[in-house]
Amino acid sequence: MKKLLAGLISLGLIFSISANAGSKNQKEIEKQIIQIAGKYGCLTCHDIDKPKNSVPFRVIAKEYQGKPDAVKSLVTSIKYASFAKWQKIGPEKYGMKPRAIYMPRQRSIPVEEAEKVVKLILSLDTSKVKVKK
């Protein structure tokens, strides 16, 4: 009985430690996103979790995670602009309508930095993003 109890306690500690590590990892990812996005003015319209002029990074992650062309598609939007991409999907799928219709091309961000921030965004935990049914 003592061995079983000790085993269960150990298992609980392992899950607790791994959950805490995941939380710390997410905080580090968010910090890196803010650092890069802030450097290039992305935070004027975007936030990690709150809608501003455009949809939050976490919602973008939810929409694009698992799509094979996600990085290329998002980097293209950053570098060459996008128009009305979220005007339909935002309200219909996520219950938020962004104020901005147009995202101008972001010439100042190098492709490598755009790819880095996109990969970080796509690694965000999206488990709490609400999707309308």
CYANA upper distance limits for C-alpha pairs under 8 A (distance plus 0.5 A):
  1 MET  CA      5 LEU  CA      6.68
  2 LYS  CA      6 ALA  CA      6.51
  3 LYS  CA      7 GLY  CA      6.48
  4 LEU  CA      8 LEU  CA      6.69
  5 LEU  CA      9 ILE  CA      6.67
  6 ALA  CA     10 SER  CA      6.62
  7 GLY  CA     11 LEU  CA      6.61
  8 LEU  CA     12 GLY  CA      6.61
  9 ILE  CA     13 LEU  CA      6.73
 10 SER  CA     14 ILE  CA      6.72
 11 LEU  CA     15 PHE  CA      6.83
 12 GLY  CA     16 SER  CA      6.59
 13 LEU  CA     17 ILE  CA      6.49
 14 ILE  CA     18 SER  CA      6.62
 15 PHE  CA     19 ALA  CA      6.52
 16 SER  CA     20 ASN  CA      6.65
 17 ILE  CA     21 ALA  CA      6.60
 18 SER  CA     22 GLY  CA      6.65
 19 ALA  CA     23 SER  CA      6.78
 20 ASN  CA     24 LYS  CA      6.72
 21 ALA  CA     25 ASN  CA      6.53
 22 GLY  CA     26 GLN  CA      6.68
 23 SER  CA     27 LYS  CA      6.83
 24 LYS  CA     28 GLU  CA      6.80
 25 ASN  CA     29 ILE  CA      6.73
 26 GLN  CA     30 GLU  CA      6.62
 26 GLN  CA    124 LEU  CA      7.13
 26 GLN  CA    125 ASP  CA      7.65
 27 LYS  CA     31 LYS  CA      6.60
 28 GLU  CA     32 GLN  CA      6.73
 29 ILE  CA     33 ILE  CA      6.71
 29 ILE  CA    120 LEU  CA      6.72
 29 ILE  CA    121 ILE  CA      8.46
 29 ILE  CA    123 SER  CA      8.25
 29 ILE  CA    124 LEU  CA      7.70
 30 GLU  CA     34 ILE  CA      6.66
 30 GLU  CA     48 ILE  CA      7.74
 30 GLU  CA    120 LEU  CA      8.48
 30 GLU  CA    124 LEU  CA      8.19
 31 LYS  CA     35 GLN  CA      6.65
 32 GLN  CA     36 ILE  CA      6.74
 32 GLN  CA    117 VAL  CA      8.45
 32 GLN  CA    120 LEU  CA      8.19
 33 ILE  CA     37 ALA  CA      6.22
 33 ILE  CA    117 VAL  CA      6.41
 33 ILE  CA    120 LEU  CA      6.98
 33 ILE  CA    121 ILE  CA      7.44
 34 ILE  CA     38 GLY  CA      5.99
 34 ILE  CA     43 LEU  CA      8.09
 35 GLN  CA     39 LYS  CA      6.76
 36 ILE  CA     40 TYR  CA      7.21
 36 ILE  CA    113 GLU  CA      8.04
 36 ILE  CA    117 VAL  CA      7.14
 37 ALA  CA     41 GLY  CA      6.67
 37 ALA  CA     42 CYS  CA      5.38
 37 ALA  CA     43 LEU  CA      6.49
 37 ALA  CA    117 VAL  CA      7.78
 38 GLY  CA     42 CYS  CA      6.49
 38 GLY  CA     43 LEU  CA      6.05
 40 TYR  CA    108 SER  CA      7.37
 40 TYR  CA    109 ILE  CA      6.77
 42 CYS  CA     46 HIS  CA      6.48
 43 LEU  CA     47 ASP  CA      6.40
 44 THR  CA     53 ASN  CA      8.26
 45 CYS  CA     52 LYS  CA      6.06
 45 CYS  CA     53 ASN  CA      5.13
 45 CYS  CA     54 SER  CA      5.88
 46 HIS  CA     50 LYS  CA      8.37
 46 HIS  CA     51 PRO  CA      7.43
 46 HIS  CA     52 LYS  CA      6.33
 46 HIS  CA     53 ASN  CA      7.22
 46 HIS  CA     54 SER  CA      6.13
 46 HIS  CA     55 VAL  CA      6.81
 46 HIS  CA     56 PRO  CA      5.92
 46 HIS  CA     57 PHE  CA      7.12
 47 ASP  CA     51 PRO  CA      7.15
 47 ASP  CA     52 LYS  CA      7.25
 47 ASP  CA     55 VAL  CA      8.20
 47 ASP  CA     56 PRO  CA      5.49
 47 ASP  CA     57 PHE  CA      6.65
 48 ILE  CA     56 PRO  CA      5.72
 48 ILE  CA     57 PHE  CA      5.35
 48 ILE  CA     58 ARG  CA      6.24
 49 ASP  CA     56 PRO  CA      5.64
 49 ASP  CA     57 PHE  CA      7.16
 49 ASP  CA     58 ARG  CA      6.42
 49 ASP  CA     59 VAL  CA      8.21
 50 LYS  CA     55 VAL  CA      8.08
 50 LYS  CA     56 PRO  CA      6.08
 51 PRO  CA     55 VAL  CA      5.55
 51 PRO  CA     56 PRO  CA      5.74
 51 PRO  CA     96 MET  CA      8.08
 51 PRO  CA     98 PRO  CA      7.68
 52 LYS  CA     56 PRO  CA      7.83
 52 LYS  CA     98 PRO  CA      7.78
 52 LYS  CA     99 ARG  CA      8.24
 53 ASN  CA     98 PRO  CA      6.11
 53 ASN  CA     99 ARG  CA      5.43
 53 ASN  CA    100 ALA  CA      5.76
 54 SER  CA     97 LYS  CA      8.49
 54 SER  CA     98 PRO  CA      5.09
 54 SER  CA     99 ARG  CA      6.77
 54 SER  CA    100 ALA  CA      6.25
 55 VAL  CA     59 VAL  CA      6.99
 55 VAL  CA     60 ILE  CA      7.50
 55 VAL  CA     86 TRP  CA      8.17
 55 VAL  CA     90 GLY  CA      8.00
 55 VAL  CA     96 MET  CA      8.05
 55 VAL  CA     97 LYS  CA      8.35
 55 VAL  CA     98 PRO  CA      6.43
 56 PRO  CA     60 ILE  CA      7.05
 57 PHE  CA     61 ALA  CA      6.66
 57 PHE  CA    121 ILE  CA      6.70
 58 ARG  CA     62 LYS  CA      6.74
 58 ARG  CA    121 ILE  CA      7.41
 58 ARG  CA    124 LEU  CA      6.82
 58 ARG  CA    125 ASP  CA      7.94
 58 ARG  CA    126 THR  CA      6.62
 58 ARG  CA    129 VAL  CA      7.83
 59 VAL  CA     63 GLU  CA      6.76
 59 VAL  CA     94 TYR  CA      8.31
 59 VAL  CA    126 THR  CA      7.85
 59 VAL  CA    129 VAL  CA      7.06
 60 ILE  CA     64 TYR  CA      6.71
 60 ILE  CA    121 ILE  CA      8.18
 60 ILE  CA    122 LEU  CA      8.28
 61 ALA  CA     65 GLN  CA      6.04
 61 ALA  CA    121 ILE  CA      6.30
 61 ALA  CA    122 LEU  CA      5.16
 61 ALA  CA    123 SER  CA      7.81
 61 ALA  CA    124 LEU  CA      7.04
 61 ALA  CA    126 THR  CA      7.39
 62 LYS  CA    122 LEU  CA      8.25
 62 LYS  CA    126 THR  CA      6.07
 62 LYS  CA    129 VAL  CA      7.64
 64 TYR  CA     70 ALA  CA      6.06
 64 TYR  CA    122 LEU  CA      7.61
 65 GLN  CA     70 ALA  CA      7.55
 65 GLN  CA    122 LEU  CA      6.27
 65 GLN  CA    123 SER  CA      8.42
 66 GLY  CA     70 ALA  CA      8.07
 69 ASP  CA     73 SER  CA      6.42
 70 ALA  CA     74 LEU  CA      6.56
 71 VAL  CA     75 VAL  CA      6.50
 71 VAL  CA    115 GLU  CA      7.16
 71 VAL  CA    118 VAL  CA      6.72
 71 VAL  CA    119 LYS  CA      7.23
 72 LYS  CA     76 THR  CA      6.53
 73 SER  CA     77 SER  CA      6.82
 74 LEU  CA     78 ILE  CA      6.74
 74 LEU  CA    118 VAL  CA      7.33
 75 VAL  CA     79 LYS  CA      6.57
 75 VAL  CA    111 VAL  CA      7.81
 75 VAL  CA    114 ALA  CA      6.36
 75 VAL  CA    115 GLU  CA      6.62
 75 VAL  CA    118 VAL  CA      7.47
 76 THR  CA     80 TYR  CA      6.11
 76 THR  CA     81 ALA  CA      7.85
 77 SER  CA     81 ALA  CA      5.36
 77 SER  CA     82 SER  CA      5.70
 77 SER  CA    103 MET  CA      8.44
 77 SER  CA    105 ARG  CA      7.84
 78 ILE  CA     82 SER  CA      8.07
 78 ILE  CA    103 MET  CA      8.32
 78 ILE  CA    104 PRO  CA      8.37
 78 ILE  CA    105 ARG  CA      6.35
 78 ILE  CA    106 GLN  CA      6.20
 78 ILE  CA    114 ALA  CA      7.72
 79 LYS  CA    105 ARG  CA      5.56
 79 LYS  CA    106 GLN  CA      5.63
 79 LYS  CA    107 ARG  CA      6.64
 79 LYS  CA    109 ILE  CA      8.12
 79 LYS  CA    111 VAL  CA      8.03
 79 LYS  CA    114 ALA  CA      8.46
 80 TYR  CA    104 PRO  CA      7.87
 80 TYR  CA    105 ARG  CA      5.06
 80 TYR  CA    106 GLN  CA      7.54
 81 ALA  CA    102 TYR  CA      7.96
 81 ALA  CA    103 MET  CA      5.86
 81 ALA  CA    104 PRO  CA      5.15
 81 ALA  CA    105 ARG  CA      4.50
 81 ALA  CA    106 GLN  CA      7.69
 82 SER  CA    102 TYR  CA      6.46
 82 SER  CA    103 MET  CA      5.75
 82 SER  CA    104 PRO  CA      7.29
 82 SER  CA    105 ARG  CA      8.08
 83 PHE  CA    101 ILE  CA      6.49
 83 PHE  CA    102 TYR  CA      5.01
 83 PHE  CA    103 MET  CA      6.85
 84 ALA  CA     88 LYS  CA      8.24
 84 ALA  CA    101 ILE  CA      5.24
 84 ALA  CA    102 TYR  CA      6.43
 85 LYS  CA     89 ILE  CA      8.05
 85 LYS  CA    101 ILE  CA      8.11
 86 TRP  CA     90 GLY  CA      5.46
 86 TRP  CA     97 LYS  CA      7.92
 86 TRP  CA     98 PRO  CA      7.45
 86 TRP  CA    101 ILE  CA      8.15
 87 GLN  CA     91 PRO  CA      7.53
 87 GLN  CA     97 LYS  CA      6.64
 87 GLN  CA     98 PRO  CA      7.12
 87 GLN  CA    101 ILE  CA      7.23
 88 LYS  CA     92 GLU  CA      6.69
 88 LYS  CA     97 LYS  CA      8.40
 89 ILE  CA     93 LYS  CA      5.93
 89 ILE  CA     94 TYR  CA      7.71
 90 GLY  CA     94 TYR  CA      5.71
 90 GLY  CA     95 GLY  CA      6.59
 90 GLY  CA     96 MET  CA      5.63
 90 GLY  CA     97 LYS  CA      5.81
 90 GLY  CA     98 PRO  CA      7.56
 91 PRO  CA     95 GLY  CA      4.70
 91 PRO  CA     96 MET  CA      5.07
 91 PRO  CA     97 LYS  CA      5.49
 92 GLU  CA     96 MET  CA      8.44
 92 GLU  CA    132 LYS  CA      7.64
 93 LYS  CA    131 VAL  CA      6.13
 93 LYS  CA    132 LYS  CA      5.66
 93 LYS  CA    133 LYS  CA      8.07
 94 TYR  CA    130 LYS  CA      6.87
 94 TYR  CA    131 VAL  CA      5.52
 94 TYR  CA    132 LYS  CA      6.27
 95 GLY  CA    131 VAL  CA      8.18
 95 GLY  CA    132 LYS  CA      7.26
109 ILE  CA    113 GLU  CA      6.83
109 ILE  CA    114 ALA  CA      6.79
110 PRO  CA    114 ALA  CA      6.75
111 VAL  CA    115 GLU  CA      6.56
112 GLU  CA    116 LYS  CA      6.67
113 GLU  CA    117 VAL  CA      6.66
114 ALA  CA    118 VAL  CA      6.56
115 GLU  CA    119 LYS  CA      6.61
116 LYS  CA    120 LEU  CA      6.76
117 VAL  CA    121 ILE  CA      6.58
118 VAL  CA    122 LEU  CA      6.61
119 LYS  CA    123 SER  CA      6.80
120 LEU  CA    124 LEU  CA      7.27
